[in-house]
Amino acid sequence: MDDRTAPETLDLSTPNVARMYDYYLGGKDNFAADRDAAEKALEFAPQIRIAAQHNRAFMGRAVRYLAEAGVRQFLDIGTGLPTQSNVHEVAGEAAPDARVVYVDNDPVVLAHGRAILGGTENVHIVQADLRRPEEILECHEVRERLDFDRPLAILLVAIVHFLQDADDPESIVARFRAALPAGGHLVLSHVCGEALPESVPGVTEVYKHSSTPIVARDPERIKDFFGDLELVEPGVVNVAQWRPDTPETKRIADKYRRPYFLAGVARKN
């Protein structure tokens, strides 16, 4: 995107984490400040780009697994900018009747999403904030489209690491776990600080000057976000190692064993 074509109301001076992620994925919905910040982060941790790509691929495999297992409802919180293999596209391949509600608090994301996805059957976009779970769970638009008495999946993919410790992320995620009905699933991925501890301070500093600071957490704390839900095999693992389904994904899983992102899928019995 060219800064000269941006709406006048858009802040182009502050890097936006959704647009930085779009840049890592090779997208075009980003501006100069986003690209500059992303490149600075990549100087500290070049692996961010491939980690982001494999995080996205994990989400696709998780959604496909759930759709093939019979899940027909998906609540994707912190959806980010629409790109390839969105949740509704992956779910729709296995289950054309699947319903998806996307949630984000970023007006830029909402504008893009509504422009691209507006009118798509069984897909809806809601503006709400992860830090206020009740705002999402009790939202009329969400409840109108998703039946919380039937199995559904709540997706928290690459979003919980944008919750600060002061936000009490454990309580926030616990509230979403509690809202799951029997047969419901939690899909979660999170930046892990253990893989490249020497890179964490530099990357964290870059994100301090973005729209949302990032917090890398250790493996045990990430695993705790799943609470007492039953983890689907292979448990909480490096994103590339969660059920790799192609020769290339398996090759990457073998090559990149350090957990830049940890991810898992868990079921409520």
C-alpha positions, 0 to 999 in steps of 0.5 A: 500500500502507498502512504499517499493513498491512505485515508487522512484519518489513518495514523501512518506514523505508528506501526500497526501489529496487524499490518506488520504481520501482513508484511511477514506473510508477504501481504500488501496491506501495509504502509512504510512505518509497518514495513520499517518496524517489521524489518527492524524486528527481523534484524533481531530475529530473522525467523519471525517471517517463517514463524508467522507463515507457519503460524498461519499454516497451523491455523489452517490445519487446526480449522480443517481438523475441527471442521472434518471432526464435525465442528460447524461454528468458529469464533476467531478473536483477533483475526487480523487482516484478511489474507489467504486461507482465512478461517471461513475459507478453510472451514468451508472446504470441509463444511460449506454450512460452517459459520464464522464470526471474526472479532477484532478491535482494530478499525483498520482490520474491521474496514478491510474485513468488511470490504473484502468479506461483506456479503459472504454467506455465514461470515460476520465481523464484529468489533470488540476487544479481547481484553473484555471477554464479556463484550464478545461473549454477550454480544448480540451479533455473536449470539445471533450467529453462534449457538453456545449450546452446540460445539464451537471452536474459539480461536486465539491465534497469535493474539494472546501475546498482545495481552500485557501481564497487567491485563491478567491474560490467564483470567481472560483466556479462562473466561473463554474456556468457561464459555465453551460447551461440551465438545467445544475447542480452544485453538491457541498459539503464542510467541515463545521467548525460550527459542531465541532469548537473546532476541526477545529484548530487541523485538520487544522494544520494536513492538513497544513503539507499535500499536500494541506491545508484545509479550513473549512467554515461556512454554509452561505459561503458554501450556497453562492457557489450556487449563483442564481442557483435553489437549488434542495430539500432539499437545502444545508444540512448535506450530510447524510440528502440529500435525504437519500434512505435507512433505514441505511442512514435515521438512520444516517441522524437522528443520525448525524445532525451536519453538518460536510459536507454541500452539495447540488445540484442546477439547472440552469434555 
